[in-house]
Amino acid sequence: MSDQPSREHRRPDGVDDATVEAVGKLSAALDHVEDARGHLYAFHRLMGSAESTLEEATELVRDAGHDDLADALDRDALGQNPLPGMWSFQMVEAFDDGFYARTKGLHQRALDELMDGRRHVFEAEMKELRRTRGREGHEARPADVEGHPEYDD
């Protein structure tokens, strides 16, 4: 077993420190975009639940004899766009098809053009600087742990 990262996490020949650092920072930025996307999807799910609950509440308000308030809820809240012209599914679609797709595509372009398609090289090098060789829990890769498949070298 080799005590080094798998080939897919090693720096390609001829790639300098500045490029590894730059692509690592770009990957970190994409991580933030992914987190933001997750929050947008959570917003989408919450708005769907809010709409359903608001519909139930409106029916209960009406059943309790408060027709004026129920009419206002039905007219001014139910079915309304959270943002001008958009329900949350449209926000998700606009984000996914716009900023997210462009940013993810540029990140992939950087990996392909600058790192021979290899991901997480910056992180793999950081791990190598910090781990203690030969110590349990500090293995270079899963293949060095019993029961995990080998990576190709």
CYANA upper distance limits for C-alpha pairs under 8 A (distance plus 0.5 A):
  1 MET  CA    143 ALA  CA      8.13
  1 MET  CA    144 ASP  CA      6.83
  2 SER  CA    144 ASP  CA      8.15
  3 ASP  CA    133 ARG  CA      7.93
  3 ASP  CA    139 GLU  CA      7.79
  3 ASP  CA    140 ALA  CA      6.17
  3 ASP  CA    144 ASP  CA      8.02
  4 GLN  CA    128 GLU  CA      8.33
  4 GLN  CA    140 ALA  CA      5.74
  4 GLN  CA    141 ARG  CA      7.93
  5 PRO  CA      9 HIS  CA      6.42
  5 PRO  CA     10 ARG  CA      6.81
  5 PRO  CA    124 ALA  CA      7.42
  5 PRO  CA    128 GLU  CA      8.44
  5 PRO  CA    140 ALA  CA      5.83
  5 PRO  CA    141 ARG  CA      6.45
  6 SER  CA     10 ARG  CA      7.07
  6 SER  CA    141 ARG  CA      7.43
  6 SER  CA    151 TYR  CA      6.67
  6 SER  CA    152 ASP  CA      7.45
  6 SER  CA    153 ASP  CA      6.33
  7 ARG  CA    152 ASP  CA      7.65
  7 ARG  CA    153 ASP  CA      5.59
  8 GLU  CA    118 ARG  CA      6.02
  8 GLU  CA    119 ARG  CA      7.72
  8 GLU  CA    153 ASP  CA      8.37
  9 HIS  CA    118 ARG  CA      6.71
  9 HIS  CA    119 ARG  CA      6.95
  9 HIS  CA    120 HIS  CA      6.77
  9 HIS  CA    121 VAL  CA      5.47
  9 HIS  CA    124 ALA  CA      6.54
 10 ARG  CA    118 ARG  CA      8.28
 10 ARG  CA    121 VAL  CA      6.38
 10 ARG  CA    124 ALA  CA      7.78
 10 ARG  CA    125 GLU  CA      8.20
 11 ARG  CA     15 VAL  CA      7.14
 11 ARG  CA     20 VAL  CA      8.26
 11 ARG  CA    115 MET  CA      7.70
 11 ARG  CA    118 ARG  CA      8.43
 11 ARG  CA    121 VAL  CA      6.53
 12 PRO  CA    115 MET  CA      6.72
 12 PRO  CA    116 ASP  CA      7.08
 15 VAL  CA     19 THR  CA      7.01
 15 VAL  CA     20 VAL  CA      7.59
 15 VAL  CA    114 LEU  CA      8.02
 15 VAL  CA    115 MET  CA      7.81
 16 ASP  CA     20 VAL  CA      6.98
 17 ASP  CA     21 GLU  CA      6.58
 18 ALA  CA     22 ALA  CA      6.52
 19 THR  CA     23 VAL  CA      6.57
 19 THR  CA    114 LEU  CA      7.87
 20 VAL  CA     24 GLY  CA      6.49
 20 VAL  CA    115 MET  CA      8.35
 20 VAL  CA    121 VAL  CA      7.41
 20 VAL  CA    122 PHE  CA      6.22
 21 GLU  CA     25 LYS  CA      6.66
 21 GLU  CA    122 PHE  CA      6.80
 22 ALA  CA     26 LEU  CA      6.74
 23 VAL  CA     27 SER  CA      6.62
 23 VAL  CA    110 ALA  CA      7.33
 23 VAL  CA    111 LEU  CA      7.78
 23 VAL  CA    122 PHE  CA      8.20
 24 GLY  CA     28 ALA  CA      6.77
 24 GLY  CA    120 HIS  CA      7.44
 24 GLY  CA    121 VAL  CA      7.88
 24 GLY  CA    122 PHE  CA      5.76
 24 GLY  CA    123 GLU  CA      7.84
 25 LYS  CA     29 ALA  CA      6.72
 26 LEU  CA     30 LEU  CA      6.79
 26 LEU  CA    107 HIS  CA      7.20
 27 SER  CA     31 ASP  CA      6.75
 27 SER  CA    107 HIS  CA      7.40
 27 SER  CA    120 HIS  CA      8.31
 28 ALA  CA     32 HIS  CA      7.07
 29 ALA  CA     33 VAL  CA      6.92
 30 LEU  CA     34 GLU  CA      6.58
 30 LEU  CA    103 THR  CA      7.67
 30 LEU  CA    104 LYS  CA      7.42
 30 LEU  CA    107 HIS  CA      7.89
 31 ASP  CA     35 ASP  CA      6.75
 32 HIS  CA     36 ALA  CA      6.67
 33 VAL  CA     37 ARG  CA      6.60
 33 VAL  CA    100 TYR  CA      7.69
 34 GLU  CA     38 GLY  CA      6.74
 35 ASP  CA     39 HIS  CA      6.87
 36 ALA  CA     40 LEU  CA      6.70
 37 ARG  CA     41 TYR  CA      6.73
 37 ARG  CA     95 PHE  CA      8.43
 37 ARG  CA    100 TYR  CA      8.43
 38 GLY  CA     42 ALA  CA      6.66
 39 HIS  CA     43 PHE  CA      6.58
 40 LEU  CA     44 HIS  CA      6.69
 40 LEU  CA     92 VAL  CA      7.15
 41 TYR  CA     45 ARG  CA      6.76
 41 TYR  CA     92 VAL  CA      7.24
 42 ALA  CA     46 LEU  CA      6.56
 43 PHE  CA     47 MET  CA      6.49
 43 PHE  CA     88 SER  CA      7.87
 44 HIS  CA     48 GLY  CA      6.80
 44 HIS  CA     88 SER  CA      5.44
 44 HIS  CA     89 PHE  CA      6.80
 44 HIS  CA     92 VAL  CA      7.89
 45 ARG  CA     49 SER  CA      6.80
 46 LEU  CA     50 ALA  CA      6.46
 47 MET  CA     51 GLU  CA      6.56
 47 MET  CA     88 SER  CA      7.39
 48 GLY  CA     52 SER  CA      6.91
 49 SER  CA     53 THR  CA      6.58
 50 ALA  CA     54 LEU  CA      6.31
 51 GLU  CA     55 GLU  CA      6.65
 51 GLU  CA     78 LEU  CA      7.06
 51 GLU  CA     79 GLY  CA      7.93
 52 SER  CA     56 GLU  CA      6.91
 53 THR  CA     57 ALA  CA      6.58
 54 LEU  CA     58 THR  CA      6.51
 54 LEU  CA     78 LEU  CA      7.44
 55 GLU  CA     59 GLU  CA      6.89
 55 GLU  CA     74 ASP  CA      8.39
 55 GLU  CA     78 LEU  CA      7.22
 56 GLU  CA     60 LEU  CA      6.81
 57 ALA  CA     61 VAL  CA      6.57
 58 THR  CA     62 ARG  CA      6.66
 58 THR  CA     70 ALA  CA      5.76
 58 THR  CA     73 LEU  CA      6.85
 58 THR  CA     74 ASP  CA      7.42
 59 GLU  CA     63 ASP  CA      6.51
 59 GLU  CA     70 ALA  CA      7.71
 60 LEU  CA     64 ALA  CA      6.54
 61 VAL  CA     65 GLY  CA      7.18
 61 VAL  CA     66 HIS  CA      6.16
 61 VAL  CA     67 ASP  CA      7.81
 61 VAL  CA     69 LEU  CA      7.78
 61 VAL  CA     70 ALA  CA      6.27
 62 ARG  CA     66 HIS  CA      5.66
 62 ARG  CA     67 ASP  CA      5.60
 62 ARG  CA     69 LEU  CA      8.24
 62 ARG  CA     70 ALA  CA      5.79
 66 HIS  CA     70 ALA  CA      6.73
 67 ASP  CA     71 ASP  CA      6.36
 68 ASP  CA     72 ALA  CA      6.76
 69 LEU  CA     73 LEU  CA      6.67
 70 ALA  CA     74 ASP  CA      6.54
 71 ASP  CA     75 ARG  CA      6.48
 72 ALA  CA     76 ASP  CA      6.07
 72 ALA  CA     77 ALA  CA      8.09
 73 LEU  CA     77 ALA  CA      5.61
 73 LEU  CA     78 LEU  CA      6.80
 74 ASP  CA     78 LEU  CA      5.61
 76 ASP  CA     80 GLN  CA      7.44
 80 GLN  CA     87 TRP  CA      8.21
 81 ASN  CA     85 GLY  CA      6.49
 81 ASN  CA     86 MET  CA      5.72
 81 ASN  CA     87 TRP  CA      5.44
 81 ASN  CA     88 SER  CA      8.42
 82 PRO  CA     86 MET  CA      7.10
 82 PRO  CA     87 TRP  CA      6.41
 82 PRO  CA     88 SER  CA      7.51
 83 LEU  CA     87 TRP  CA      7.41
 86 MET  CA     90 GLN  CA      6.02
 86 MET  CA     91 MET  CA      6.91
 87 TRP  CA     91 MET  CA      7.15
 88 SER  CA     92 VAL  CA      6.78
 89 PHE  CA     93 GLU  CA      6.70
 90 GLN  CA     94 ALA  CA      6.49
 91 MET  CA     95 PHE  CA      6.61
 92 VAL  CA     96 ASP  CA      6.47
 93 GLU  CA     97 ASP  CA      6.38
 94 ALA  CA     98 GLY  CA      6.26
 95 PHE  CA     99 PHE  CA      6.15
 95 PHE  CA    100 TYR  CA      6.34
 95 PHE  CA    101 ALA  CA      8.49
 96 ASP  CA    100 TYR  CA      5.48
 96 ASP  CA    101 ALA  CA      6.32
 97 ASP  CA    101 ALA  CA      5.98
 97 ASP  CA    102 ARG  CA      8.45
 98 GLY  CA    102 ARG  CA      6.72
 99 PHE  CA    103 THR  CA      6.48
100 TYR  CA    104 LYS  CA      6.45
101 ALA  CA    105 GLY  CA      6.42
102 ARG  CA    106 LEU  CA      6.65
103 THR  CA    107 HIS  CA      6.67
104 LYS  CA    108 GLN  CA      6.74
105 GLY  CA    109 ARG  CA      6.61
106 LEU  CA    110 ALA  CA      6.68
107 HIS  CA    111 LEU  CA      6.83
108 GLN  CA    112 ASP  CA      6.56
108 GLN  CA    117 GLY  CA      8.17
109 ARG  CA    113 GLU  CA      6.37
110 ALA  CA    114 LEU  CA      5.95
110 ALA  CA    115 MET  CA      7.61
111 LEU  CA    115 MET  CA      5.36
111 LEU  CA    116 ASP  CA      6.85
111 LEU  CA    117 GLY  CA      5.19
111 LEU  CA    118 ARG  CA      6.61
111 LEU  CA    119 ARG  CA      7.20
112 ASP  CA    116 ASP  CA      5.54
112 ASP  CA    117 GLY  CA      4.58
112 ASP  CA    118 ARG  CA      7.89
113 GLU  CA    117 GLY  CA      7.74
115 MET  CA    119 ARG  CA      8.14
120 HIS  CA    124 ALA  CA      6.56
121 VAL  CA    125 GLU  CA      6.63
122 PHE  CA    126 MET  CA      6.76
123 GLU  CA    127 LYS  CA      6.63
124 ALA  CA    128 GLU  CA      6.77
125 GLU  CA    129 LEU  CA      6.88
126 MET  CA    130 ARG  CA      6.91
127 LYS  CA    131 ARG  CA      6.36
128 GLU  CA    140 ALA  CA      7.94
131 ARG  CA    138 HIS  CA      5.88
131 ARG  CA    139 GLU  CA      8.28
132 THR  CA    138 HIS  CA      6.33
133 ARG  CA    138 HIS  CA      7.03
133 ARG  CA    139 GLU  CA      7.52
133 ARG  CA    140 ALA  CA      8.44
134 GLY  CA    138 HIS  CA      7.63
134 GLY  CA    139 GLU  CA      7.59
135 ARG  CA    139 GLU  CA      7.61
139 GLU  CA    144 ASP  CA      6.45
139 GLU  CA    145 VAL  CA      7.49
140 ALA  CA    144 ASP  CA      7.22
141 ARG  CA    145 VAL  CA      7.94
142 PRO  CA    148 HIS  CA      6.08
142 PRO  CA    149 PRO  CA      7.59
142 PRO  CA    150 GLU  CA      7.83
143 ALA  CA    147 GLY  CA      8.41
143 ALA  CA    148 HIS  CA      5.68
143 ALA  CA    149 PRO  CA      5.80
143 ALA  CA    150 GLU  CA      4.85
143 ALA  CA    151 TYR  CA      6.81
144 ASP  CA    148 HIS  CA      7.97
144 ASP  CA    150 GLU  CA      8.28
